[in-house]
Amino acid sequence: MARIEGTNGNETDLTVMFYDLKDPDKETIFENCVADVNIPVGEVFTSPKLEGTMGVLHVKDVYLNGLPYKNLKLRLTDGMIADYSCDNYDSDKDNQDFIREHLLFQHESLPIGEFAIGTNTTAYVMSRKYGLESIMPILIAEKTGPHFAMGDTCYSHEEDSISYNPDGKAIVARENSVSALRNTDPLKAYFGCHTDITIPYDELGRLYAVAEDGSEYDIIRDGRFVLEGTEALNEPLDKKEE
């Protein structure tokens, strides 16, 4: 599993559960989304296990589908949105109506369909420097921090097609307990939406993996990549502060 904790006023406190690997030598739960239009690299992402995915996802300022959200908070229970709020309006009802219409698309709830670690630190620095957050294309904006998609998984309607990472490992985390309903109750399996919510690096206190034996492995701490081999991703962030 992974733990995500916010900082600098970000109240995120979230546990994300992962698919259980059966053969780690041949399988992986993360897809490696390589460079494409993202420099450096892009992201690694997975379809989280809903059961046990719990906590609060908070972003102080974010644009989703072209609309601004102030202090967006989503509370997840077993991977489903259980409660939500923002500070766009003075009225709590107006705020909830706004989220329900533009983020939940009138659904009672949505599952978390994706957990990803974006690595495009260059785009992050440029968007902050020039104030481009509101117009940044989503396929780049989502790479400027860890992000969480609400709705269908990245493998929607393609869960039964096996794909592989460049290292040859099969990507096995392609569904969750909701999308698995496609086999028994297809009308309940999909929501027709997939909205990425990104926590910017400067609001990220700690992102770390927790092994089955309780060992913890830091990936990002205080807005910087600390996992061995990822240090180069900090170069644009360090230049920003010079």
VEXNUKE-535206 format. One line per field, with one value per atom (N, C-alpha, C): residue number from 1; residue in one letter; atom name; x, y, z. Coordinates in steps of 0.02 Angstrom, whole numbers. Layout:
<sites>
tigu <- NUM_...
torti <- A_...
migu <- CA_...
east <- X_...
north <- Y_...
up <- Z_...
</sites>
This chain:
<sites>
tigu <- 1_1_1_2_2_2_3_3_3_4_4_4_5_5_5_6_6_6_7_7_7_8_8_8_9_9_9_10_10_10_11_11_11_12_12_12_13_13_13_14_14_14_15_15_15_16_16_16_17_17_17_18_18_18_19_19_19_20_20_20_21_21_21_22_22_22_23_23_23_24_24_24_25_25_25_26_26_26_27_27_27_28_28_28_29_29_29_30_30_30_31_31_31_32_32_32_33_33_33_34_34_34_35_35_35_36_36_36_37_37_37_38_38_38_39_39_39_40_40_40_41_41_41_42_42_42_43_43_43_44_44_44_45_45_45_46_46_46_47_47_47_48_48_48_49_49_49_50_50_50_51_51_51_52_52_52_53_53_53_54_54_54_55_55_55_56_56_56_57_57_57_58_58_58_59_59_59_60_60_60_61_61_61_62_62_62_63_63_63_64_64_64_65_65_65_66_66_66_67_67_67_68_68_68_69_69_69_70_70_70_71_71_71_72_72_72_73_73_73_74_74_74_75_75_75_76_76_76_77_77_77_78_78_78_79_79_79_80_80_80_81_81_81_82_82_82_83_83_83_84_84_84_85_85_85_86_86_86_87_87_87_88_88_88_89_89_89_90_90_90_91_91_91_92_92_92_93_93_93_94_94_94_95_95_95_96_96_96_97_97_97_98_98_98_99_99_99_100_100_100_101_101_101_102_102_102_103_103_103_104_104_104_105_105_105_106_106_106_107_107_107_108_108_108_109_109_109_110_110_110_111_111_111_112_112_112_113_113_113_114_114_114_115_115_115_116_116_116_117_117_117_118_118_118_119_119_119_120_120_120_121_121_121_122_122_122_123_123_123_124_124_124_125_125_125_126_126_126_127_127_127_128_128_128_129_129_129_130_130_130_131_131_131_132_132_132_133_133_133_134_134_134_135_135_135_136_136_136_137_137_137_138_138_138_139_139_139_140_140_140_141_141_141_142_142_142_143_143_143_144_144_144_145_145_145_146_146_146_147_147_147_148_148_148_149_149_149_150_150_150_151_151_151_152_152_152_153_153_153_154_154_154_155_155_155_156_156_156_157_157_157_158_158_158_159_159_159_160_160_160_161_161_161_162_162_162_163_163_163_164_164_164_165_165_165_166_166_166_167_167_167_168_168_168_169_169_169_170_170_170_171_171_171_172_172_172_173_173_173_174_174_174_175_175_175_176_176_176_177_177_177_178_178_178_179_179_179_180_180_180_181_181_181_182_182_182_183_183_183_184_184_184_185_185_185_186_186_186_187_187_187_188_188_188_189_189_189_190_190_190_191_191_191_192_192_192_193_193_193_194_194_194_195_195_195_196_196_196_197_197_197_198_198_198_199_199_199_200_200_200_201_201_201_202_202_202_203_203_203_204_204_204_205_205_205_206_206_206_207_207_207_208_208_208_209_209_209_210_210_210_211_211_211_212_212_212_213_213_213_214_214_214_215_215_215_216_216_216_217_217_217_218_218_218_219_219_219_220_220_220_221_221_221_222_222_222_223_223_223_224_224_224_225_225_225_226_226_226_227_227_227_228_228_228_229_229_229_230_230_230_231_231_231_232_232_232_233_233_233_234_234_234_235_235_235_236_236_236_237_237_237_238_238_238_239_239_239_240_240_240_241_241_241_242_242_242
torti <- M_M_M_A_A_A_R_R_R_I_I_I_E_E_E_G_G_G_T_T_T_N_N_N_G_G_G_N_N_N_E_E_E_T_T_T_D_D_D_L_L_L_T_T_T_V_V_V_M_M_M_F_F_F_Y_Y_Y_D_D_D_L_L_L_K_K_K_D_D_D_P_P_P_D_D_D_K_K_K_E_E_E_T_T_T_I_I_I_F_F_F_E_E_E_N_N_N_C_C_C_V_V_V_A_A_A_D_D_D_V_V_V_N_N_N_I_I_I_P_P_P_V_V_V_G_G_G_E_E_E_V_V_V_F_F_F_T_T_T_S_S_S_P_P_P_K_K_K_L_L_L_E_E_E_G_G_G_T_T_T_M_M_M_G_G_G_V_V_V_L_L_L_H_H_H_V_V_V_K_K_K_D_D_D_V_V_V_Y_Y_Y_L_L_L_N_N_N_G_G_G_L_L_L_P_P_P_Y_Y_Y_K_K_K_N_N_N_L_L_L_K_K_K_L_L_L_R_R_R_L_L_L_T_T_T_D_D_D_G_G_G_M_M_M_I_I_I_A_A_A_D_D_D_Y_Y_Y_S_S_S_C_C_C_D_D_D_N_N_N_Y_Y_Y_D_D_D_S_S_S_D_D_D_K_K_K_D_D_D_N_N_N_Q_Q_Q_D_D_D_F_F_F_I_I_I_R_R_R_E_E_E_H_H_H_L_L_L_L_L_L_F_F_F_Q_Q_Q_H_H_H_E_E_E_S_S_S_L_L_L_P_P_P_I_I_I_G_G_G_E_E_E_F_F_F_A_A_A_I_I_I_G_G_G_T_T_T_N_N_N_T_T_T_T_T_T_A_A_A_Y_Y_Y_V_V_V_M_M_M_S_S_S_R_R_R_K_K_K_Y_Y_Y_G_G_G_L_L_L_E_E_E_S_S_S_I_I_I_M_M_M_P_P_P_I_I_I_L_L_L_I_I_I_A_A_A_E_E_E_K_K_K_T_T_T_G_G_G_P_P_P_H_H_H_F_F_F_A_A_A_M_M_M_G_G_G_D_D_D_T_T_T_C_C_C_Y_Y_Y_S_S_S_H_H_H_E_E_E_E_E_E_D_D_D_S_S_S_I_I_I_S_S_S_Y_Y_Y_N_N_N_P_P_P_D_D_D_G_G_G_K_K_K_A_A_A_I_I_I_V_V_V_A_A_A_R_R_R_E_E_E_N_N_N_S_S_S_V_V_V_S_S_S_A_A_A_L_L_L_R_R_R_N_N_N_T_T_T_D_D_D_P_P_P_L_L_L_K_K_K_A_A_A_Y_Y_Y_F_F_F_G_G_G_C_C_C_H_H_H_T_T_T_D_D_D_I_I_I_T_T_T_I_I_I_P_P_P_Y_Y_Y_D_D_D_E_E_E_L_L_L_G_G_G_R_R_R_L_L_L_Y_Y_Y_A_A_A_V_V_V_A_A_A_E_E_E_D_D_D_G_G_G_S_S_S_E_E_E_Y_Y_Y_D_D_D_I_I_I_I_I_I_R_R_R_D_D_D_G_G_G_R_R_R_F_F_F_V_V_V_L_L_L_E_E_E_G_G_G_T_T_T_E_E_E_A_A_A_L_L_L_N_N_N_E_E_E_P_P_P_L_L_L_D_D_D_K_K_K_K_K_K_E_E_E_E_E_E
migu <- N_CA_C_N_CA_C_N_CA_C_N_CA_C_N_CA_C_N_CA_C_N_CA_C_N_CA_C_N_CA_C_N_CA_C_N_CA_C_N_CA_C_N_CA_C_N_CA_C_N_CA_C_N_CA_C_N_CA_C_N_CA_C_N_CA_C_N_CA_C_N_CA_C_N_CA_C_N_CA_C_N_CA_C_N_CA_C_N_CA_C_N_CA_C_N_CA_C_N_CA_C_N_CA_C_N_CA_C_N_CA_C_N_CA_C_N_CA_C_N_CA_C_N_CA_C_N_CA_C_N_CA_C_N_CA_C_N_CA_C_N_CA_C_N_CA_C_N_CA_C_N_CA_C_N_CA_C_N_CA_C_N_CA_C_N_CA_C_N_CA_C_N_CA_C_N_CA_C_N_CA_C_N_CA_C_N_CA_C_N_CA_C_N_CA_C_N_CA_C_N_CA_C_N_CA_C_N_CA_C_N_CA_C_N_CA_C_N_CA_C_N_CA_C_N_CA_C_N_CA_C_N_CA_C_N_CA_C_N_CA_C_N_CA_C_N_CA_C_N_CA_C_N_CA_C_N_CA_C_N_CA_C_N_CA_C_N_CA_C_N_CA_C_N_CA_C_N_CA_C_N_CA_C_N_CA_C_N_CA_C_N_CA_C_N_CA_C_N_CA_C_N_CA_C_N_CA_C_N_CA_C_N_CA_C_N_CA_C_N_CA_C_N_CA_C_N_CA_C_N_CA_C_N_CA_C_N_CA_C_N_CA_C_N_CA_C_N_CA_C_N_CA_C_N_CA_C_N_CA_C_N_CA_C_N_CA_C_N_CA_C_N_CA_C_N_CA_C_N_CA_C_N_CA_C_N_CA_C_N_CA_C_N_CA_C_N_CA_C_N_CA_C_N_CA_C_N_CA_C_N_CA_C_N_CA_C_N_CA_C_N_CA_C_N_CA_C_N_CA_C_N_CA_C_N_CA_C_N_CA_C_N_CA_C_N_CA_C_N_CA_C_N_CA_C_N_CA_C_N_CA_C_N_CA_C_N_CA_C_N_CA_C_N_CA_C_N_CA_C_N_CA_C_N_CA_C_N_CA_C_N_CA_C_N_CA_C_N_CA_C_N_CA_C_N_CA_C_N_CA_C_N_CA_C_N_CA_C_N_CA_C_N_CA_C_N_CA_C_N_CA_C_N_CA_C_N_CA_C_N_CA_C_N_CA_C_N_CA_C_N_CA_C_N_CA_C_N_CA_C_N_CA_C_N_CA_C_N_CA_C_N_CA_C_N_CA_C_N_CA_C_N_CA_C_N_CA_C_N_CA_C_N_CA_C_N_CA_C_N_CA_C_N_CA_C_N_CA_C_N_CA_C_N_CA_C_N_CA_C_N_CA_C_N_CA_C_N_CA_C_N_CA_C_N_CA_C_N_CA_C_N_CA_C_N_CA_C_N_CA_C_N_CA_C_N_CA_C_N_CA_C_N_CA_C_N_CA_C_N_CA_C_N_CA_C_N_CA_C_N_CA_C_N_CA_C_N_CA_C_N_CA_C_N_CA_C_N_CA_C_N_CA_C_N_CA_C_N_CA_C_N_CA_C_N_CA_C_N_CA_C_N_CA_C_N_CA_C_N_CA_C_N_CA_C_N_CA_C_N_CA_C_N_CA_C_N_CA_C_N_CA_C_N_CA_C_N_CA_C_N_CA_C_N_CA_C_N_CA_C_N_CA_C_N_CA_C_N_CA_C_N_CA_C_N_CA_C_N_CA_C_N_CA_C_N_CA_C_N_CA_C_N_CA_C_N_CA_C_N_CA_C_N_CA_C_N_CA_C_N_CA_C_N_CA_C_N_CA_C_N_CA_C_N_CA_C_N_CA_C_N_CA_C_N_CA_C
east <- 42_0_44_11_46_11_50_23_42_-7_4_-16_30_18_35_-10_-1_42_59_96_79_105_93_18_-22_-93_-134_-101_-138_-153_-216_-238_-246_-217_-221_-192_-229_-206_-241_-207_-239_-198_-232_-202_-231_-187_-207_-184_-231_-216_-201_-156_-134_-158_-162_-176_-122_-142_-95_-62_3_40_46_39_47_116_146_211_251_284_320_374_400_453_425_361_331_275_253_197_215_176_183_114_105_41_43_103_110_127_93_113_161_214_264_246_219_201_262_296_361_353_407_413_355_344_291_297_246_249_273_294_313_388_419_491_501_534_561_509_516_478_403_363_291_257_245_213_217_205_187_118_75_7_-20_-72_-103_-178_-215_-285_-286_-302_-299_-352_-338_-387_-433_-499_-545_-548_-554_-562_-500_-510_-455_-425_-443_-421_-463_-431_-468_-433_-471_-442_-466_-429_-448_-399_-426_-387_-404_-354_-366_-318_-344_-302_-326_-279_-299_-328_-296_-320_-307_-359_-351_-402_-383_-429_-445_-510_-532_-583_-568_-612_-625_-572_-576_-607_-628_-662_-618_-617_-576_-611_-572_-597_-552_-583_-547_-555_-499_-501_-547_-534_-572_-552_-601_-589_-635_-606_-645_-626_-676_-663_-682_-634_-644_-653_-701_-712_-714_-667_-660_-660_-621_-610_-666_-720_-777_-783_-803_-813_-873_-859_-911_-936_-893_-911_-867_-891_-852_-870_-822_-834_-783_-798_-751_-772_-733_-747_-760_-788_-802_-856_-905_-962_-970_-1010_-1023_-1067_-1109_-1157_-1128_-1133_-1111_-1151_-1215_-1257_-1234_-1218_-1195_-1130_-1086_-1022_-1033_-1077_-1089_-1124_-1170_-1204_-1154_-1106_-1055_-1013_-991_-950_-991_-1053_-1095_-1105_-1114_-1127_-1064_-1009_-950_-895_-897_-846_-876_-934_-968_-1015_-1028_-1072_-1139_-1166_-1231_-1234_-1178_-1177_-1178_-1206_-1207_-1136_-1093_-1024_-983_-918_-872_-816_-789_-730_-666_-612_-547_-523_-513_-496_-422_-384_-312_-274_-215_-166_-102_-73_-14_36_98_151_178_160_184_255_293_364_385_336_354_367_424_442_455_476_487_422_369_304_277_290_268_300_366_401_377_369_348_277_232_163_159_199_200_232_285_321_279_241_203_128_105_34_-9_14_-20_-67_-78_-116_-185_-218_-287_-292_-237_-240_-194_-163_-118_-158_-139_-174_-171_-226_-231_-179_-161_-112_-42_-31_31_20_-36_-49_-50_-78_-83_-14_36_103_143_113_150_143_131_127_91_85_44_-28_-64_-133_-178_-242_-292_-353_-372_-428_-491_-544_-609_-653_-676_-717_-689_-692_-669_-593_-568_-496_-468_-402_-370_-382_-404_-414_-488_-529_-601_-618_-657_-680_-623_-563_-507_-472_-508_-478_-452_-481_-463_-407_-381_-325_-260_-215_-152_-103_-70_-18_44_101_165_205_245_293_353_396_456_501_497_539_509_451_421_372_365_318_246_201_130_99_59_24_-41_-47_-103_-157_-142_-192_-232_-280_-318_-391_-413_-482_-487_-547_-563_-629_-654_-714_-777_-773_-830_-827_-769_-765_-772_-758_-766_-840_-885_-956_-975_-929_-944_-963_-941_-954_-1022_-1051_-1114_-1169_-1151_-1200_-1168_-1162_-1123_-1146_-1210_-1235_-1207_-1180_-1151_-1074_-1045_-972_-936_-969_-936_-976_-940_-971_-963_-922_-914_-876_-834_-793_-728_-679_-612_-578_-582_-557_-495_-439_-376_-369_-354_-343_-271_-232_-161_-143_-103_-74_-7_1_65_121_181_238_245_230_241_188_136_87_95_149_158_211_189_237_273_235_267_224_255_224_270_244_287_248_286_258_267_219_222_219_271_274_231_222_181_208_274_304_306_275_273_330_379_435_410_439_418_474_454_501_478_515_497_509_461_468_475_431_435_429_472_468_480_435_440_448_408_407_466_509_568_569_589_597_659_649_704_720_679_693_757_801_864_851_885_878_832_796_750_775_836_862_862_871_873_807_752_688_684_729_728_764_800_841_799_741_701_676_659_636_691_752_808_826_823_838_788_725_673_690_725_739_805_843_908_898
north <- -59_0_62_120_184_230_274_326_393_439_506_556_602_652_721_768_836_878_938_987_1057_1109_1178_1193_1170_1183_1131_1083_1029_974_956_910_838_822_753_704_651_597_534_499_448_384_328_263_233_211_180_108_63_-9_-32_-81_-107_-178_-194_-262_-309_-369_-419_-457_-448_-483_-558_-599_-671_-695_-660_-680_-616_-587_-524_-526_-585_-589_-578_-589_-584_-532_-507_-462_-396_-345_-281_-249_-207_-172_-102_-76_-8_-10_32_42_101_93_146_186_246_290_332_315_345_415_443_515_545_524_551_628_664_737_763_718_739_731_786_785_815_781_714_659_606_545_557_546_552_532_466_443_367_341_272_271_225_225_155_150_86_96_41_41_17_61_40_-12_-48_-92_-48_-53_-8_-24_-87_-107_-88_-48_-25_41_67_133_185_222_264_331_381_443_504_558_623_643_663_693_767_810_882_918_966_1010_1081_1127_1195_1233_1227_1259_1212_1198_1153_1168_1157_1163_1093_1077_1012_1023_996_1005_1080_1120_1191_1233_1202_1240_1241_1299_1305_1277_1247_1223_1251_1278_1303_1253_1232_1186_1126_1092_1032_976_946_890_832_774_713_663_635_582_515_470_404_351_308_249_188_142_83_104_156_177_215_228_265_333_384_450_448_461_459_529_579_647_694_756_803_874_920_990_1032_1097_1146_1214_1265_1332_1381_1358_1402_1453_1433_1476_1482_1530_1539_1484_1456_1405_1335_1294_1225_1188_1201_1168_1186_1249_1270_1235_1229_1195_1121_1088_1018_1007_1052_1047_1055_1101_1113_1050_1019_959_902_895_840_846_908_917_910_939_945_895_862_812_742_736_671_658_712_706_674_697_678_606_572_506_516_467_469_466_428_420_397_400_374_337_286_252_288_275_298_249_274_231_228_275_277_310_283_316_319_379_387_434_425_470_505_568_607_632_634_651_711_748_803_866_867_923_986_978_1036_1073_1036_1068_1100_1069_1097_1166_1170_1233_1286_1268_1316_1341_1296_1317_1365_1352_1397_1464_1463_1524_1572_1544_1585_1584_1553_1553_1517_1458_1421_1366_1363_1306_1299_1354_1351_1328_1331_1313_1255_1225_1169_1109_1078_1017_964_929_883_828_805_751_773_838_864_884_918_943_886_829_773_745_759_734_778_833_880_866_803_780_713_684_624_641_597_613_552_568_518_531_481_490_463_503_482_460_398_370_304_294_231_225_164_154_174_175_189_134_76_17_5_56_49_16_-38_-77_-116_-114_-151_-193_-208_-244_-313_-344_-412_-416_-359_-357_-348_-395_-392_-346_-303_-259_-268_-244_-256_-192_-186_-132_-146_-96_-108_-163_-178_-231_-300_-303_-368_-393_-358_-381_-364_-411_-401_-355_-307_-260_-292_-312_-353_-314_-254_-215_-173_-205_-171_-160_-184_-176_-167_-151_-151_-186_-188_-226_-196_-133_-103_-121_-110_-126_-201_-242_-314_-333_-287_-301_-305_-287_-293_-364_-412_-483_-506_-468_-490_-437_-373_-318_-258_-261_-210_-139_-128_-60_-27_-66_-39_-36_-59_-65_-1_43_102_165_223_286_337_323_368_431_429_487_463_507_491_559_586_654_650_674_672_731_718_770_765_817_816_856_825_862_890_956_984_967_964_944_985_1051_1093_1083_1043_1027_955_923_852_844_823_812_746_694_628_581_544_490_430_377_319_254_202_135_99_55_15_-59_-96_-167_-208_-272_-315_-322_-317_-324_-257_-205_-140_-94_-117_-74_-17_42_101_124_144_165_232_284_351_357_388_404_480_517_590_614_660_689_764_804_877_903_874_899_879_833_812_736_713_641_617_566_542_468_433_363_359_313_307_297_336_333_386_423_474_545_551_618_668_645_691_728_699_732_796_805_866_924_913_967_1028_1022_1082_1116_1076_1104_1143_1116_1150_1214_1213_1274_1328_1309_1358_1398_1367_1400_1437_1432_1467_1542
up <- 0_0_0_-12_-10_38_70_114_84_84_57_111_127_180_153_163_139_186_162_201_176_209_189_182_230_229_193_162_129_181_187_239_215_158_133_184_196_239_213_168_128_125_130_120_57_11_-52_-52_-62_-62_-133_-138_-203_-215_-278_-301_-273_-254_-227_-283_-290_-342_-326_-378_-369_-392_-441_-468_-484_-433_-442_-496_-510_-561_-632_-640_-707_-711_-653_-651_-615_-630_-596_-590_-539_-533_-563_-575_-602_-676_-714_-784_-787_-825_-833_-895_-884_-939_-956_-1010_-1025_-1054_-1082_-1094_-1134_-1196_-1238_-1239_-1213_-1212_-1144_-1101_-1033_-1023_-999_-986_-915_-869_-880_-870_-906_-902_-908_-858_-862_-798_-789_-727_-724_-664_-655_-623_-645_-619_-611_-569_-556_-543_-546_-525_-453_-406_-335_-318_-265_-235_-193_-204_-169_-95_-78_-9_32_83_125_104_45_25_61_106_153_164_183_205_168_174_145_91_34_-20_-22_-17_-13_-60_-97_-138_-126_-114_-96_-156_-214_-275_-333_-372_-428_-482_-545_-601_-626_-629_-653_-709_-767_-825_-838_-827_-841_-787_-732_-679_-616_-581_-521_-459_-414_-350_-295_-244_-186_-129_-100_-44_-56_-111_-127_-80_-47_-2_-20_-28_-40_15_47_96_66_66_35_89_78_120_74_85_41_-32_-46_-114_-148_-112_-139_-106_-144_-115_-68_-4_47_65_55_73_32_23_-17_0_-10_4_-34_-40_-66_-40_-55_-30_-88_-142_-198_-182_-141_-126_-49_-29_43_71_29_51_42_96_91_38_34_-17_-87_-99_-166_-183_-134_-146_-162_-125_-138_-204_-221_-286_-343_-334_-385_-396_-341_-347_-377_-354_-379_-455_-479_-550_-592_-569_-613_-599_-541_-526_-521_-488_-484_-543_-582_-641_-622_-565_-539_-512_-507_-474_-399_-364_-291_-263_-296_-275_-335_-328_-379_-344_-377_-350_-370_-334_-357_-411_-471_-527_-542_-514_-530_-473_-458_-416_-456_-461_-503_-469_-487_-466_-528_-536_-593_-582_-636_-629_-673_-700_-744_-702_-670_-627_-669_-731_-775_-787_-804_-816_-753_-696_-632_-621_-631_-620_-670_-733_-784_-771_-752_-740_-681_-629_-571_-589_-627_-644_-686_-733_-780_-768_-714_-698_-749_-770_-824_-798_-733_-705_-737_-751_-776_-848_-886_-957_-975_-925_-938_-962_-1019_-1042_-988_-978_-922_-926_-986_-991_-970_-965_-937_-864_-850_-782_-732_-752_-705_-686_-727_-714_-666_-642_-601_-526_-509_-440_-438_-379_-375_-390_-425_-440_-432_-425_-408_-453_-492_-538_-505_-508_-483_-542_-538_-592_-616_-680_-709_-707_-713_-715_-784_-789_-853_-904_-881_-925_-938_-931_-939_-1005_-1002_-1059_-1093_-1064_-1092_-1039_-986_-930_-948_-998_-1015_-1067_-1086_-1133_-1094_-1099_-1062_-1096_-1057_-1083_-1040_-1066_-1033_-1028_-975_-968_-1012_-1024_-1064_-1038_-973_-945_-956_-989_-1005_-953_-897_-846_-865_-853_-868_-816_-839_-796_-775_-712_-690_-652_-629_-592_-640_-673_-726_-708_-649_-630_-554_-532_-460_-451_-389_-375_-407_-427_-463_-537_-569_-640_-653_-602_-609_-618_-601_-611_-684_-729_-800_-819_-779_-794_-769_-721_-691_-696_-692_-694_-728_-795_-832_-821_-806_-797_-734_-688_-627_-629_-683_-686_-705_-742_-770_-756_-753_-738_-794_-843_-900_-883_-831_-814_-782_-785_-758_-748_-687_-674_-630_-655_-619_-573_-509_-459_-436_-447_-434_-371_-328_-271_-294_-298_-320_-271_-296_-255_-192_-196_-137_-83_-97_-46_-22_-41_-25_29_88_142_136_121_116_75_30_-7_1_30_42_35_19_14_80_96_156_136_152_134_182_166_207_278_285_352_390_361_394_376_338_318_274_284_246_199_138_87_59_76_52_-22_-56_-128_-136_-103_-103_-31_-12_55_49_79_77_6_-40_-108_-151_-126_-165_-170_-229_-239_-200_-159_-117_-129_-168_-183_-225_-207_-243_-318_-358_-431_-459_-416_-441_-429_-405_-386_-443_-504_-562_-571_-547_-554_-513_-465_-424_-456_-510_-539_-558_-592_-606_-542_-491_-428_-393_-396_-364_-400_-467_-505_-491_-479_-464_-402_-354_-291_-291_-345_-348_-357
</sites>
